[in-house]
Amino acid sequence: MAACSGYVAFDPQPRIYGHRASAARLWLLCENYRALLAEVHDELLDLAALKERRAELLRDASAVLEHTSPDDRYSYEIARKALKGLGGAGYSDADLDRYLPSSLRKQTSAA
């Protein structure tokens, strides 16, 4: 009975789902920002459109951060380890280039 009471009182599921939902929204924001950078690099936007899209992204980021679950020490450690990469030395330019449009890549692929 005590174990069930403790589990119900400290139910981790809402926090887990809250973090998952915030991460998904932040991922979409990152993809939209990457797309904006690609369009700027390819000179497809004028200054007014750039400012409007940037302001929209900032509003969206503010909305996500207002409703996100609070972080704790364990979440920070998980994120810190993930950002170091598998070997612990970070990610190379080649690793990052896989996620960028070809116009923003530092290295060109041999294919």
C-alpha positions in Angstrom: 0.0 0.0 0.0 2.8 2.4 0.9 4.6 1.7 -2.4 1.4 2.4 -4.4 0.8 5.5 -2.5 4.3 6.7 -3.1 4.1 6.0 -6.8 0.8 7.8 -7.1 2.2 10.8 -5.1 5.4 11.0 -7.2 4.0 9.8 -10.5 6.7 10.5 -13.1 4.5 10.0 -16.1 3.2 13.6 -16.4 6.8 15.0 -16.1 8.0 12.5 -18.7 5.2 13.4 -21.1 5.8 17.1 -20.4 9.4 16.8 -21.3 8.6 14.8 -24.4 6.1 17.3 -25.6 8.4 20.2 -25.0 11.3 18.5 -26.8 9.1 17.8 -29.8 8.0 21.4 -30.0 11.6 22.6 -29.6 12.7 20.2 -32.4 10.1 21.8 -34.7 11.3 25.2 -33.8 14.9 24.2 -34.5 13.9 22.9 -37.9 12.0 26.1 -38.7 15.1 28.1 -37.7 17.3 25.9 -39.8 15.0 26.5 -42.8 15.0 30.2 -42.1 18.8 30.2 -42.1 18.9 28.3 -45.4 16.5 30.7 -47.0 18.6 33.7 -45.8 21.8 32.0 -47.1 20.2 31.4 -50.5 19.0 35.1 -50.5 15.3 34.1 -50.9 14.0 36.5 -48.2 13.9 40.3 -48.0 14.7 42.0 -44.7 11.0 42.6 -43.8 10.1 38.9 -44.3 13.2 37.9 -42.3 12.3 40.1 -39.4 8.7 38.8 -39.4 9.8 35.1 -39.5 12.4 35.7 -36.8 9.8 37.4 -34.6 7.4 34.5 -35.1 10.1 32.0 -34.1 10.8 34.0 -31.0 7.1 34.1 -30.0 6.9 30.3 -30.6 10.0 29.7 -28.5 8.7 31.9 -25.7 5.4 30.0 -25.7 7.3 26.6 -25.4 9.5 27.8 -22.6 6.6 29.2 -20.7 4.8 25.9 -20.6 7.8 23.5 -20.3 8.4 21.2 -17.4 11.0 22.4 -14.9 14.5 20.8 -15.3 16.3 19.0 -12.7 19.9 17.8 -12.1 19.2 14.5 -13.8 17.7 16.1 -17.0 20.7 18.4 -17.2 23.2 15.5 -16.9 21.3 13.5 -19.6 21.4 16.5 -22.0 25.0 17.2 -21.3 26.1 13.7 -22.1 24.0 13.6 -25.2 25.6 16.8 -26.5 29.0 15.3 -26.1 28.3 12.6 -28.7 29.2 9.0 -28.5 32.9 9.4 -28.0 32.6 12.3 -25.6 34.4 14.7 -27.9 31.4 16.4 -29.4 30.2 16.2 -33.0 32.3 16.7 -36.1 31.4 19.0 -38.9 30.7 15.9 -41.0 28.2 14.7 -38.4 26.4 18.1 -38.4 26.5 18.5 -42.2 24.2 15.5 -42.5 21.3 17.6 -41.1 21.9 20.8 -43.1 20.7 21.6 -46.6 23.5 21.3 -49.2 23.8 25.1 -49.5 24.9 25.4 -45.8 27.2 22.4 -45.6 30.9 22.9 -44.9 32.0 19.7 -46.7 30.6 18.5 -50.0 29.7 14.8 -50.2 31.6 12.6 -52.7 28.3 11.0 -53.9 
